[in-house]
Amino acid sequence: MALTNEYIQTQLIAKFPDQVHAFSTVSGMLSFEAPKEINLKVLQFLYDEPTLGFTFLTDLCGVNYPDNKGAELVVVYHLHNFTENVRVRFSVATDIAQPDIFTASKLFESANWMERETYDFFGVNFVGHSNLKRILNVDEMDYFPLRKEYPLEDQTRIDKDDEMFGRG
């Protein structure tokens, strides 16, 4: 039996009936969301269920949506089933004031550094991570550079000529 997006969605809805939602398919990849409180349960199910077999974490990253009040930070997991060559995208959102999400590093060793990088740039606190500290930025940095909290350019600069940027 070929592993299809419809089958994966059916299995997820059967296991987590009122918790997984926002299913969509973009470029053939199934995407869905779930509350951050069950991220490990969903990941464990995708890993353990023999008919699914998503045993490889391809990528884990953060995204900042500053206009989504209460869900400003999103952690995105890309999982891969090597046997069927199928990928899925799983997202969990969290409040920027309380950016706590359970670590996936016990299930996927590859999550270790990716979670550290996501912490370093977005400030997501991966609860239970064994070594959650900055990985690319200096330890003294007191902000998270990929959060959209700062203007893209300094509006008070007098050394720029708007005509050079097509704005004059």
C-alpha positions in Angstrom: 0.0 0.0 0.0 1.4 3.4 -1.0 1.5 6.0 1.8 -0.7 8.9 0.7 -1.4 12.2 2.2 -5.1 11.2 2.6 -4.1 8.1 4.6 -1.7 10.1 6.8 -4.4 12.7 7.5 -6.9 10.0 8.3 -4.5 8.3 10.8 -3.8 11.6 12.5 -7.4 12.6 12.8 -8.2 9.1 14.2 -5.5 9.4 16.9 -5.9 13.1 17.7 -9.6 13.9 16.7 -10.0 17.4 17.9 -6.3 18.5 18.1 -4.8 18.2 14.6 -6.1 20.8 12.1 -5.3 23.1 9.3 -4.5 20.3 6.8 -3.3 21.4 3.4 -1.2 20.1 0.6 1.4 22.3 -1.0 3.6 20.9 -3.8 2.5 17.4 -2.8 3.6 17.8 0.9 1.0 17.4 3.6 1.0 20.2 6.2 -0.9 20.3 9.4 -0.9 22.0 12.9 -1.5 20.9 16.4 -1.3 22.6 19.9 2.2 22.9 21.3 1.2 20.8 24.4 1.0 17.7 22.2 3.9 18.2 19.8 5.8 15.2 21.3 2.7 12.9 21.2 2.2 13.8 17.5 5.9 13.3 16.6 6.0 10.0 18.6 2.9 8.8 16.8 4.3 9.7 13.4 7.6 7.9 14.3 6.1 4.8 16.0 3.1 4.0 13.9 4.3 1.2 11.6 2.1 2.3 8.7 3.5 5.8 8.8 7.2 5.4 9.7 8.4 9.1 9.8 11.7 8.2 11.4 13.8 11.1 10.1 13.6 14.8 11.1 14.8 16.6 8.0 14.5 20.1 9.4 13.3 22.1 12.3 13.0 25.9 12.2 11.3 28.9 13.6 9.1 31.5 12.1 7.9 34.8 13.6 4.4 36.1 12.8 4.3 39.3 14.9 0.6 40.0 13.9 -0.7 36.6 15.2 -1.4 37.6 18.8 -0.9 34.6 21.1 0.8 32.6 18.3 3.6 34.8 17.3 6.3 32.1 17.1 5.9 28.9 15.2 8.1 25.8 15.2 8.0 23.9 11.9 9.1 20.2 11.7 9.8 18.5 8.4 9.6 14.7 8.7 10.6 12.1 6.1 9.6 8.5 5.6 12.6 7.0 3.7 10.8 3.8 2.8 7.9 5.5 0.9 9.9 8.7 0.2 7.1 10.8 1.7 7.5 14.1 3.6 5.2 16.0 6.0 5.3 19.4 7.5 4.0 19.8 11.1 3.7 23.2 12.8 3.1 24.2 16.4 2.6 27.8 17.5 3.4 29.5 20.8 3.0 32.9 22.5 6.0 35.1 22.3 5.6 35.9 26.0 5.8 32.2 26.9 7.7 30.5 24.1 8.0 27.0 25.7 7.8 23.9 23.5 8.8 20.4 24.5 12.1 19.3 23.0 12.2 16.6 20.3 15.9 15.9 20.8 15.1 12.7 22.7 13.2 11.3 19.8 15.3 12.7 17.0 19.0 13.3 17.7 19.1 15.7 14.8 16.8 18.0 16.6 19.6 18.9 19.1 21.4 21.5 17.1 18.3 22.7 15.2 16.5 23.4 18.4 19.6 25.3 19.7 19.6 27.4 16.5 15.9 28.1 16.8 16.4 29.2 20.4 19.4 31.3 19.4 17.6 33.2 16.6 13.9 33.2 17.8 14.0 32.6 21.6 11.9 29.4 21.6 12.6 27.6 24.9 12.7 23.9 24.2 11.7 22.4 27.5 13.8 19.4 28.5 16.7 20.1 26.0 20.0 19.0 27.6 22.1 21.9 26.4 19.9 24.8 25.3 22.3 27.7 24.8 23.4 29.9 21.9 25.1 28.1 19.1 25.9 30.8 16.5 25.5 34.2 18.3 27.6 35.4 21.2 26.4 34.5 24.7 26.1 38.1 25.7 23.4 38.9 23.1 20.3 39.9 24.9 17.8 39.7 22.0 16.8 37.2 19.3 17.8 38.6 15.9 15.3 36.9 13.6 12.2 38.2 15.6 10.5 40.9 13.6 10.7 43.4 16.4 12.9 46.1 14.7 12.3 48.3 11.7 14.1 47.1 8.5 16.0 50.4 8.1 16.7 53.4 10.2 14.3 56.1 9.2 16.4 58.9 10.8 19.5 58.3 8.6 20.5 61.4 6.6 23.3 59.7 4.6 20.9 57.8 2.3 19.5 59.1 -1.0 16.0 57.8 -1.7 16.5 58.3 -5.4 19.3 55.6 -5.3 16.7 53.1 -4.0 13.9 54.0 -6.5 11.9 56.0 -4.0 12.5 59.5 -5.1 
